């Protein structure tokens, strides 16, 4: 996975539910194999701010080309429920890691650091359908 200018790897997760795209998380890590709650997130407020920006404005963070690629993946999957894990290449293209119907949205521990993630896992974050 290409690293960004800061040398960190990033993994995005989006859920597709009933034809809508929901941003789940952006994990930032020094290691290429990224899992959100084991990534460099808890003690790095700048990483949590980057995640919050993604959750608040997925189309603005990803741009129209990546949003179109996500729409295509969603259409190809043809699932009522599924998840898409991906990164971005050095040129801004979507790098698909996996897409399937078995991904879950894990609720975070009750901690203010995870407020943006908690909002999604409780269903209070709007879908990004029509982005």
Beta strands, then each sheet from edge to edge (+ up, - down):
strand 1: 9-17
strand 2: 20-29
strand 3: 81-88
strand 4: 94-100
sheet 1: 2+ 1- 3+ 4-
end
